[in-house]
Amino acid sequence: MIPIVNKGLPHLANPLPLGDLLSAFLQSVLASDKARTGFRDALSRRFGPVPVRTACNGRSAMALALEACPAKNGNAVVIPAFVCPSVAHSAEAAGRIPVLCDIDPATLGMSPALLDATLSRRPDAGAVVIPHLLGLPADPELFNVCRRHGAAVVEDAAQSLGARLNGAETGTTGEFGIFSFGKGKNISCWSGGLAMGTGLPQTPKHPARGTALRDLRRLALLLLYKAAVHPRLWPLTQMAFSHSSSEPIVDTTRELSAFSEALLAKQLDRYEETAALRNRWAARHKALALQHGLFTPEPHGSPCYLRFPVLLPQGPTAQEVRRTLLSQGITGVSSFEAYGIPWQRPDLAEGKAWPGAREVVDRILSLPINHFVRETDVNRIWKGIVTGMSGHRS
C-alpha cells in the first residue's frame, strides 16, 4: 500500500459510501416524509425526545440557539478566546454581543474560575457558549458556574458528536446544544447543522424554493468530492473545494432537505463503528505523544475525537513545526491560528493579552484520526514532528 502521507492525507472524518449517497437521494425523491422521519427517529434514539431544528449549516444552528436564549440586562454572550471564529459571527447574527473569556491550556477550554470572573464583570451576559473542542468534553463545573450566574448554556457540540459528559451525550446538558454536519465533521451531508432545546424559533412556514435542484447539485458535489478524495488527488481536491460552497454564512430560515436528513440517518446507524476507529487512532497518537514528551489535554468525560490535539513543548511553535512537516510532504496536520479570536477579531480583544489562548495558538497541533489513516502515516507524522522540534532547538 502506498503511504497516504506521500501525497496528501485527507482530513475527512467520516466515510461516505456510494450506496448511501444514491439510496439517500432516491429515498428523498420517492419518499421524502419517510426520509425525514428516519432521521428524527435516529435523533430521538440518541438524544431522547428533545425539540430540534435543523439548519443549513452549524453557524446557523448556533444563531438559532442564541436567538432562543433569554436576554439578561443586555445581549452579551460569553465565548472562549480560543474557538472556531464562526461562533462570534453567529452570536452577532443573533443580535448578541460576544464577550471573550480566556482559556486554560490544560483543557483547551474555559476554566470555572475564569468563567466566573468573566460573568461577574459582565452581568449583562445572559448566555455562555461552552464548546467541546475536537471531541474533548468540557469541564462540567462550567455548567454550575453558569447556573449560579443565571446564564443559559449553549453547548457547542459541532466537533463532539458521540462524546459523553457525566454519562450524557455532549449537547444535551445545557439549555441548548448545537451540532454541525459540514464536510469535515463526524457525520456529514456537505453542509448542515442542528439545534436542540426548548424554545427554539419555530420552523419556517414556507420552505425555501428550489430544494430538489439544490439536492441534485449537492449529490453531484458529494459524488465528485468522494471521487476526488484520494491520497494522490488530495492537494488538488483541497484547492478545488475550499471555496466551492454556496451556503450563506448564517441563514436561520433554511432547514435540512430530505436528502440531507436521509444521508445523516444512514451515518448515525453506523456511527459507533466509525467513532471507535477514530478513538483507536487517538489512543495511538496519545501513546506516541507521551513517548516524545508532548502534552495531551485530558478530557473531563468520554471523548469522541474529531482530531487528536497535542501541545508542543515551549520553544517551537506549531506553525514552525507544521511548516517542517509540509516541507517533507506530510499533510493532514493542522495548526489553529484562526481560532485565536483576540487576534482574528481585535475589536473583541479589549486590549488584553489573553495568555491562555496565546499559548494554545502557539503550541497546538491537531492530528488526523480518520478512516484514511494507516500506521505508516502515523509513524511518518511523528517522525516529522520530532524532526521539526529538533530542528528548532538546534
N, C-alpha and C positions, 0 to 999 in steps of 0.2 A: 504494500500500500504506500502511496506517495504521501509523505508527511504534509499535513494540511498547511502548516505554517510556512512552507517553502514559497507559497504564492499568496495566500490570504486566508485568515481564519474568520469565517462569518460570525457575526455577533448574535445571530438569531437564537432565541431561547427555546423555541418550540417547533417541532416538525409540522409541516402541512401536507399530509398525504394527498396525492392526486384524487383518489377516490372520495375523500372527504370534501374537497373543493367542488367536484362535479355533483355529488349527491346532494350537498347542501344547496347548491344553486337550483337543481331540479326540484328539490323539496320546496324552496321558496316560491317557485313558479307554479307548481301544481297544487301545493297545499300550504299556503303561507301561514294560515292560522295554526296548523299543526307544528310548523317550524317554530313559531313564537312560543307556543305552549311548551314545547320540548325544552327550550332554553329557560323559561320561567320555572318549570318543574325542576330542572337541574340546579338552579339557584336556590330554590326552596329546600332541596335536599341538603345543600351545603350550608346555607346560612339561616334556614328557618323562614317562617312567614313574615319577612320584613318588607315594607314597601320599597320599591325600586323604581328608578327612572334611568333608562338608557340614554346615551348621548353620542354625538358624532365623534368625540374624542375625549381623552382624560381631562384636558383643560376645561372642557365644557361641563363635565361631571363635577369637577371641583367648584366651578362657578355656581352650579345648581345647589350644591350643598351649602356654600357660603351664603347664597341668597336666602336660604331657609333658616339660617342662624339668627336668633333674635338679637337686635341691637341693644347695647348696654351703655347708655350715656354717650353714645357715639358709634362709629362704624369701624373701629380699629380691629384688626385680626393679627395675632402673633404668628409668625412663621420663623423657622430656623434660618440662621445666617448661612447655612450650607444646605442647599436643597435645589431641586430642579427649578430653573428660573421661571418655568411656566406657572408655578404656584403663585408668585407675585402678580403675574399678568392676570390669572384667573381671579384673584382677590380684587384687583382693580376693576375688572369687568363686572364683578358682582356688586360694585359700589362700596367696596371695603378699602380701608387704608392699611397697607401692610406695615407691620412693626417687627423689626428683627430681634431675635434672641440668639445669643452666641451658643455654641455647641461644645460638648465635651469630646475631645478626640478619641477617648477610650471607647465611646459608644457610637460615634458619628451622629449623635442626636443631642437635643437639648437635655440638660440635667435638671432635676427638680429644683435645685437651688437657683439656677439661672432663670428658669421659667417663673419661679415665684417672685424673684426680684423684678423681672420684666412686667409681670401682671400688677405688681404693687405700684410701679411707677406709671402704669398706663391703665387706670381704672375704666377707660373708655373701650377697652378690648373685650368684646363680648364673645369672641371665638378664638380658638387656637388650632392650628394645623399641626398634627403630630404624624410625621412620616415614619414608615418602616423601611428605611433606605436599603436598597439592594436585597431585600428579603430578611433583614435583621429586625426582629420585633423590638419596639422602643421600650424604654423604662416604664413599667406600669404605674410607678408613683407619679408620673406626669399627669395621669388622669385624675388622681386625687388632688393635685395642686389646682387643676382647672376647676374641679368641683368646689374647692374652698373659696375660689375667687368668683364663682358663678359664671364661668366662661364655658360655652359649648365647645365640644371637641369634634373636629373633622379629622378622621383618620385617613391619611394618605397611604392607601394600600396599593398604589399603582404598580409597585415593584415587589409586592409581598404576597400575592395570592397563594394560599396554602400554608403560610406561616401561622403559628399559634402563640397566643399570649394568655397566660393563666387558663389554658385549656380551651380558649375561644379563638375562632378564626380572626386574624387581623382584619380590621374593617368593621367589626361588629360590636366593639366595646364602647366607642364614643357615640355621641348623638347622631353622627353621620359618618359614613365611610364611602370612599371612592376607589374605583379600580380603573385601570387603563388597559386597552386591548390594541395598542399600537404595534408596529412591525417587530419591535424587539422585546415585547413583553412576554410574560409567562404563557398566556394564551393570546391569540391574535386574530383579528379579522381585517388587517391592514391599518385601520384607524377606528377607534371606538372607545367608549367609556361607560361607566355605571356608577350611579349614586344610590346609596341606600340610607333609609332613615325616615322617621315620621315627620311630616310637614314639608316634604319636597314640593316644589311647584308642580302643578298639575300637567299631565300630558297635553301637548298642543292639540286642539280640536281638529285642526286641518293639517294633516301630514304634508311634508314638502313634496312638490311635484317632481316628476322625473325619477321616481325611485327605481323602476325597472331598468331604465337606461343606466342609472348610476350603479346598480348591482352588476349589470353586464360589464361595465367598464372596470369595476372592482375585481370581478372574476378574471378578466383579461390581465389586469395588473398583477394579481396574485399568481396566475399561471406563469406569466413572464418572470416574475420575481423568483418563483420556485425553480424554474429552469436556470435562471442566472445565478442562483446561489450555489455556486460550485467553487471549490478552492482556487482553481486556475482562472476563474472569471471574476472573483470577488472584488478586486480593486476596481474593475470597470463597472461592476454592479453598483458599488457604493457611489460612484460618480453619477451614474445614470439615474439612481433612485433617490439621491439625497434631497432633491428639491422637487420631486415628482408629485407630491400630494397636493391636491387642490382643497383639502379640508380647511375651513376657516380656523383662525386662532381660537375663538370662542363663539359658539352658537348654541344657545340653550333651547332653541326651538326645534332642533332636529334630533330624532331618536335613531337607534339602530334599525336597519332594514331586516326583513325576514331572512334574507340570505346570510347576513352577518350573524344573526342570532342562531341560525341553524348550524353555522360553522363553529361558533363558540361552544354550542352544546356538545358537538362531537369531540371537541378538545377537552371539555370538562369530564367527559366519560372516561378518558384515559389519563387524566391529569396526574393521579398519584404515581403512575409509572414514570412519566417524564420528570416529575418533581424529584422522585427518588434518584434518578440518574444525575440531575444537577447537584443534589446534595452529596452524592458519592464523589463527584469530581471536586466539590468544595472541600470534602474531607482530605482528599489527596493534596490539594493546594495548601491546606492548613498544616499538614504534616511537613511539607517542604518549607513553608514559611518558618515554622519553629526550628527546623534544621538549620536554616540560614540566618536566623536571628531577626526576622521581621515580625512586627506586631500585627495580630489579627483581632479586630474588635469582637468582644464576646456578646452574643445575643442574650436578651432577657427572657426569651421563651424558646420555642422550637422554630428555627429559621426555615425558610424555603427560599434558597438563594436564587436571585436573578443573575448576578455575577458575584465573584468572590472578592471581597476587599482586603487589601493588605496595606499597612503603613510602613514606609521606608524609615530606616534609622535617620537620625539627624545628620544632615550633610547633603547627600544627593537629593535633588528634587525629583518629584515624579515626572516632570516634564523632561528633565535631562535623561533619566533612565529610559523613558519611553522613546526618546529620540535615538538612543543607542539600540533599542530593540528594532526600531524601524530601519535603521541603517544595516541591520543584519537580516532584513526581510521578514521579521517577526511581527505579525499584526495580531489583532484581537485583544490587545491590552490597552486599557483606556485610562487617561487621567481626567481630572474633573475641574478644570479651570472655570467652566461655565456655571458650576454650582456655587461658586463664591459670590453670593448675592451682593455683599457690600462693594465689590469691585466691578461687578456687572451692572449694578444699579447704584451708583454713587449717591443718587438722590435719597436713598433709603439708609445710607451708612451713618448718618448723624455725626460724622466727624470722629467716629470711634475707631479703635484698632482691630477689634474682633479677633483676638488671638487664637481662639479655638478653631474658628473657621479658616483662618490663615494657615494654621499648622496643617489642617487636613488637606486643604487645596495643594499645599506644597509637598505633602508626603503620600497621598493616597494613589494607589493603582487598583483597578478592578480587573480581575482575570476571568477569561471565558470558561464556562462550565456546561455548555450546551451539547446537543447530540452530535455536533461535528467534531468535538474534541477527541483526540486519541492520546495515548500515553506518550508517544513521540512528541506530540505538540506540547504537552505539559513539561516534559524534560527540557525541550529547547527553550521554552519561555523562561523557565527558571535559570537555565544557564545564561540566557541573555540578561536577566535581572541581576544576577551575581556579577556578570561582566560589567554592566552599567554602573553598579555601586563601586566595584573595584577601580574602574577607570576614573571615577570622580575622585576617589581617595588618593589615587596616585598623582 
